[in-house]
Amino acid sequence: MNQADSLARRVARLEQMPLFRGLRHPDLATLAQDLHLREYARDETVFRQGDESREVYVVLRGKVRIYKISPAGHETTIDIFAAHDVFGELAALDGQPRSASAKAIEDTALLVMAQQRFVQHLEHIPRLALNLAHLLAHKLRWTAAFAESIAQYDAAGRLLHILISYTERYGQEVEPHKVYRLELPLNQSDLASMVGARREWVNRLLNEWRRRGLLTYRRESLTILDMPRVRAERDSRIEANVGQTEW
């Protein structure tokens, strides 16, 4: 493949990604030349909380887990990013150290852009800046919904809320409006870190939901067997949480 064909192929891939959607071909060609491919094996760290790195990342394939580490060394999973998602942009925008760590949870390919070039492109390509604003607004809405789930649901409800959210973002519909499948390379300890619980508790809960025909979670593959019932179970945890509150 000659250089022109290679650039055309890369531009075509960028057109499919929300961050670059609607941009003119000359702008896409310039961006493509400033994006560099990096590949990560499963469990390989992309960056660590507190790092001074400033690059911006776009997921080409695979999945990346974003997590924070407490002073005691405990991990709390913040989010999962998959193909076409963008992460690391906050450090590029505000120049602050990384607020969380990022690790590949399966074999992953990332497109990486240096901070200086990314900011320059934002200044000269209005559509790129607008697309980034849309993505940041989406992340803010997700964060607000997650914060609301912490306030409303008990730990079981929060776990269901997270599993539903990831299924809606990355899952495949097997049976319309009912059965969904999601490849989620997280073990039970990772799931527990999302809701501040112990792995043994998550294991018991997943076994209970399997017994009741709500969902199954085997070998990092989630199957929601009855989405309306799973949503109803999640919503019932609001009352469970309220019931646990005492003066």
C-alpha positions as CSV (number, residue, x, y, z in Angstrom):
1,M,0.0,0.0,0.0
2,N,1.5,3.4,-1.0
3,Q,1.6,6.4,1.2
4,A,-1.5,8.1,-0.4
5,D,-3.6,4.9,0.0
6,S,-2.5,4.5,3.6
7,L,-3.5,8.1,4.4
8,A,-6.8,7.7,2.7
9,R,-7.5,4.6,4.7
10,R,-6.6,6.4,8.0
11,V,-8.8,9.3,7.1
12,A,-11.7,7.0,6.4
13,R,-11.3,5.4,9.9
14,L,-11.3,8.8,11.5
15,E,-14.5,9.8,9.8
16,Q,-16.2,7.0,11.8
17,M,-15.2,8.4,15.2
18,P,-17.3,10.9,17.0
19,L,-14.4,13.3,17.8
20,F,-13.7,13.7,14.1
21,R,-17.2,13.4,12.6
22,G,-18.1,16.2,10.1
23,L,-14.5,17.5,9.6
24,R,-13.3,18.4,6.2
25,H,-10.9,16.0,4.5
26,P,-7.9,18.3,4.5
27,D,-8.3,18.7,8.3
28,L,-8.7,14.9,8.7
29,A,-5.6,14.3,6.7
30,T,-3.6,16.7,8.9
31,L,-5.0,15.1,12.1
32,A,-4.2,11.6,10.8
33,Q,-0.5,12.5,10.4
34,D,-0.4,13.7,14.0
35,L,-2.0,10.5,15.4
36,H,0.4,7.7,16.2
37,L,-0.5,4.1,16.9
38,R,0.5,2.5,20.2
39,E,-0.5,-1.1,21.1
40,Y,-0.9,-2.4,24.6
41,A,-1.2,-6.0,25.9
42,R,-3.8,-6.9,28.4
43,D,-3.1,-5.5,31.9
44,E,-0.5,-3.1,30.5
45,T,-0.6,0.4,32.0
46,V,-1.3,3.4,29.7
47,F,-0.6,6.0,32.3
48,R,-0.7,6.3,36.1
49,Q,-2.5,8.7,38.4
50,G,-0.2,11.6,39.1
51,D,1.8,11.2,35.9
52,E,2.8,14.4,34.1
53,S,2.0,13.1,30.6
54,R,-0.4,15.1,28.5
55,E,-1.2,13.0,25.4
56,V,-4.8,12.4,24.2
57,Y,-5.9,8.9,23.3
58,V,-8.5,7.5,21.0
59,V,-9.4,3.8,21.2
60,L,-8.9,2.1,17.9
61,R,-9.7,-1.4,19.3
62,G,-9.9,-3.0,22.7
63,K,-10.9,-1.6,26.0
64,V,-9.2,0.6,28.7
65,R,-10.2,0.8,32.4
66,I,-9.9,4.1,34.1
67,Y,-9.4,3.9,37.9
68,K,-8.3,5.8,40.9
69,I,-6.1,4.6,43.7
70,S,-6.8,5.7,47.3
71,P,-4.0,6.7,49.8
72,A,-4.5,3.2,51.2
73,G,-3.8,1.6,47.8
74,H,-7.3,0.5,47.0
75,E,-8.6,0.8,43.4
76,T,-11.9,2.3,42.4
77,T,-12.9,1.8,38.8
78,I,-14.3,5.0,37.3
79,D,-15.1,4.1,33.7
80,I,-14.4,1.8,30.7
81,F,-13.6,3.1,27.3
82,A,-13.9,1.1,24.1
83,A,-13.5,1.6,20.3
84,H,-13.8,5.2,19.1
85,D,-13.9,6.6,22.7
86,V,-11.5,9.4,23.7
87,F,-9.7,9.7,27.0
88,G,-6.8,11.6,28.6
89,E,-8.1,14.9,27.2
90,L,-8.4,16.7,30.5
91,A,-4.7,16.7,31.2
92,A,-4.1,18.1,27.7
93,L,-6.7,20.9,28.3
94,D,-5.7,22.0,31.8
95,G,-2.1,20.9,32.0
96,Q,-2.6,19.2,35.3
97,P,-1.2,15.7,36.3
98,R,-3.3,12.7,35.5
99,S,-6.2,12.5,37.9
100,A,-6.6,8.7,37.4
101,S,-4.8,5.7,36.0
102,A,-5.5,3.9,32.7
103,K,-4.9,0.2,32.0
104,A,-5.7,-2.0,29.0
105,I,-8.1,-4.7,30.0
106,E,-7.6,-6.6,26.7
107,D,-5.2,-6.3,23.8
108,T,-5.7,-2.7,22.8
109,A,-4.7,-0.3,20.0
110,L,-4.7,3.4,20.7
111,L,-4.2,6.5,18.6
112,V,-2.1,9.0,20.5
113,M,-1.7,12.7,19.9
114,A,0.7,15.1,21.7
115,Q,-0.8,17.8,23.8
116,Q,0.7,20.7,21.8
117,R,-0.6,19.4,18.5
118,F,-4.0,18.6,19.9
119,V,-4.5,22.1,21.4
120,Q,-3.3,23.7,18.1
121,H,-5.9,21.7,16.2
122,L,-8.6,22.8,18.6
123,E,-7.6,26.4,18.0
124,H,-7.8,26.1,14.2
125,I,-10.5,23.6,13.6
126,P,-13.8,24.8,15.1
127,R,-15.7,21.6,14.3
128,L,-13.1,19.6,16.3
129,A,-13.5,21.8,19.3
130,L,-17.3,21.5,19.1
131,N,-17.1,17.7,18.8
132,L,-14.9,17.6,21.9
133,A,-17.4,19.8,23.7
134,H,-20.1,17.3,22.9
135,L,-18.0,14.4,24.1
136,L,-17.2,16.3,27.4
137,A,-20.9,17.1,27.9
138,H,-21.7,13.4,27.4
139,K,-19.1,12.4,30.0
140,L,-20.4,15.0,32.4
141,R,-24.0,13.6,32.0
142,W,-22.6,10.1,32.6
143,T,-20.8,11.3,35.7
144,A,-23.9,13.1,37.0
145,A,-26.0,9.9,36.4
146,F,-23.3,7.8,38.3
147,A,-23.3,10.3,41.2
148,E,-27.1,10.1,41.3
149,S,-26.9,6.3,41.4
150,I,-24.6,6.5,44.4
151,A,-27.1,8.7,46.2
152,Q,-30.2,6.7,45.2
153,Y,-29.3,3.0,45.1
154,D,-27.7,0.6,47.5
155,A,-24.6,-1.2,46.4
156,A,-26.5,-3.8,44.5
157,G,-28.5,-1.2,42.7
158,R,-25.3,0.7,41.8
159,L,-23.8,-2.5,40.3
160,L,-26.9,-3.1,38.2
161,H,-26.9,0.5,37.1
162,I,-23.3,0.2,35.9
163,L,-23.9,-3.1,34.1
164,I,-26.9,-1.7,32.4
165,S,-25.0,1.4,31.4
166,Y,-22.1,-0.5,29.8
167,T,-24.5,-2.8,28.0
168,E,-26.3,0.2,26.5
169,R,-23.0,1.6,25.4
170,Y,-21.1,-1.5,24.2
171,G,-23.5,-4.5,24.2
172,Q,-25.2,-6.4,21.4
173,E,-28.9,-7.0,21.3
174,V,-29.6,-10.7,21.1
175,E,-33.4,-10.7,21.5
176,P,-35.1,-7.3,20.9
177,H,-35.7,-5.3,24.1
178,K,-34.9,-8.3,26.3
179,V,-31.6,-10.3,25.9
180,Y,-28.2,-8.5,25.5
181,R,-24.6,-9.6,25.5
182,L,-21.6,-7.7,26.5
183,E,-17.9,-8.7,26.5
184,L,-16.6,-7.0,29.6
185,P,-13.0,-8.0,30.5
186,L,-13.4,-7.3,34.2
187,N,-13.1,-9.9,37.0
188,Q,-15.3,-9.9,40.1
189,S,-12.8,-7.8,42.1
190,D,-12.9,-5.1,39.4
191,L,-16.7,-5.1,39.6
192,A,-16.5,-4.8,43.3
193,S,-14.2,-1.8,43.1
194,M,-16.9,0.0,41.1
195,V,-19.3,0.0,44.0
196,G,-17.1,-0.1,47.0
197,A,-17.9,-3.8,47.9
198,R,-16.0,-7.0,48.5
199,R,-15.5,-9.6,45.7
200,E,-17.2,-12.3,47.8
201,W,-20.3,-10.1,48.0
202,V,-20.3,-9.6,44.2
203,N,-20.0,-13.3,43.7
204,R,-23.0,-14.1,45.9
205,L,-25.0,-11.3,44.2
206,L,-24.2,-12.5,40.6
207,N,-25.1,-16.1,41.6
208,E,-28.4,-14.9,43.0
209,W,-29.2,-12.9,39.8
210,R,-28.3,-16.0,37.7
211,R,-30.6,-18.2,39.8
212,R,-33.4,-15.7,39.3
213,G,-32.9,-15.6,35.6
214,L,-31.9,-11.9,35.4
215,L,-28.3,-12.2,34.1
216,T,-25.2,-14.4,33.8
217,Y,-21.6,-13.4,34.1
218,R,-19.1,-16.0,33.0
219,R,-15.5,-15.6,31.9
220,E,-15.8,-11.8,31.6
221,S,-18.9,-12.1,29.4
222,L,-22.2,-10.5,30.6
223,T,-25.6,-11.7,29.3
224,I,-28.6,-9.8,30.5
225,L,-31.4,-12.4,30.2
226,D,-34.4,-10.0,30.8
227,M,-33.6,-6.3,30.5
228,P,-37.0,-5.1,31.8
229,R,-36.7,-7.3,34.9
230,V,-33.1,-6.1,35.4
231,R,-34.2,-2.5,35.2
232,A,-37.0,-3.2,37.6
233,E,-34.6,-4.9,40.0
234,R,-32.3,-1.9,39.9
235,D,-35.1,0.6,40.5
236,S,-36.4,-1.5,43.4
237,R,-33.0,-0.9,45.1
238,I,-33.9,2.8,45.6
239,E,-36.5,1.7,48.2
240,A,-34.0,-0.7,49.6
241,N,-31.5,2.1,50.1
242,V,-34.1,4.4,51.7
243,G,-35.1,1.6,54.0
244,Q,-31.6,1.4,55.3
245,T,-31.4,5.0,56.3
246,E,-31.8,5.7,60.0
247,W,-31.6,8.9,62.1
